[in-house]
Amino acid sequence: MEIQEARRRLEDARRVAVLTGAGVSAESGIPTFRGAGGLWEGFRPEELATPAAYARDPEKVWRWYAMRYTQVMAAEPNPAHLRLAELEQRKGDGFLLVTQNVDGLHLRAGSRRVVELHGSITRARCERCGHRQPLPPPDAFTPPPVCERCGGRMRPDVVWFGEFLDAELLARAERAFMTAEVALVIGTSAVVEPAASLGRAAKASGAYLIEINPEPTPLTPLADLSLRTSASEGLKTLLPTGS
Ligand code: APR
């Protein structure tokens, strides 16, 4: 049976690479981008998540990110985040969690071997000197933050449409997926590059590819197993011994 095979592969694998998207945080009450009620509904990404939008109206962009920051700090990691942190504990150095999410919930769930490909809305980055610093607690936060090092204005430390990802982070993610024995792709519509190619790269390199998503995605035909369910249910099925 496919699920038994997937469980055995996951149990035996020394090298496991995981990619998560907004779907893994949906059960923490954080809306996804493209589903019904998604974050982009009512907004156009071009109006908020691009360098041009920020240059045009930094206060508007910071208002949107401050609202999302308040939202994610009020949210709690859900069982999917917790199970992935447990899986990391079991796999150690052979494990890497690559996330497209900027909500910081994997870190709050205890994951440490994490690559935040698109950055994090819990941090700001100085436009002048590039210094990064965490945002103050939401109730003590008045955007825009000021750089503690040079006094310059700071922007959200996230990757906007049209911007390049951190080359070192992307290289680390690609290495993990191309050497993984098992690749897990959870809660992503698999349409935004370059993250969307990680699952394909793993498959092409011989990994056993598992997807968890209530909806099919462009990756589904490639997956050895595609669980049509939520992140927490799918991980409970694959990792029955977790909390
Ligand atoms: N469990 C698992 N998956 C879920 C759940 C759930 N409970 N609920 C929804 N999903 C799935 C949806 O079916 C969809 O395929 O999560 C996916 C969310 O897709 P998107 O909203 O497109 O989010 P994501 O794939 O992370 O977007 C990638 O696009 O807008 C940019 O930078 C942004 O990082 C984001 C990137």
Residues whose N, C-alpha, C, O or C-beta is under 5 A from the ligand:
A	BS01	APR	G21 A22 G23 V24 A26 E27 T32 F33 R34 G35 Q100 N101 H118 G187 T188 S189 A190 V192 I212 N213 P214 E215 T229 S230 A231
